[in-house]
Amino acid sequence: MADVNLRITDRAGEVRTISAHAGDVLMQVLRDQIDLTLGTCGGAISCGTCLVRLSPGWLGMLPAPSVDEAEMLEALSAGADCRLSCQLVLGSAADGQQATLVAAE
């Protein structure tokens, strides 16, 4: 599997480069490498703790959110540049892209 390198800004504002594999779910990679509090619902689209803001280039590559994800994004009043990392399976095209962990409120 191809390596995917991502630039992630954590909730403290620190920028980190992390590595993953194509096929990995972004939430799990972020939990393993940055923040264990992400995804308290385990990816069931019910908590919103895995909300990330994506770079425009990455956002433009992704399919539209599912109905369930779109409803959660609306409930969170998330911006158009946000997605739930539990719903994002990494592909090789994500290599070099940037994301920011959205601060928990």
JOURMO-V873924 format. One line per field, one symbol per residue. ss: DSSP state (h for helix, s for strand, l for the rest). psi: psi as a letter, one per 30 degrees, with the letter a starting at -180 (. if undefined). burial: + if it has 24 or more other ideal C-beta (glycine too) atoms within 12 Angstrom, else -. A space follows every 10 residues. Layout:
ss->???
psi->???
burial->???
This chain:
ss->llsssssssl llllssssss slllshhhhh hhhlllllll llllllllll sssslhhhhl llllllhhhh hhhhhlllll lssshhhlsl lhhhlllsss sllll
psi->kkkkkkjkjl ffgkkkklka kkfkkeeeee eefejffkhf fggghfegfg kkklkeeeef fllllleeee eeeeefhklf gklkffgjkk lfffkflklk kkkk.
burial->---+-+++++ +------+-+ ---+++++++ +--++--++- --+-+--+++ ++++---++- -+--+---+- -++--+-+-- -+++++++++ ---+--++++ ++---
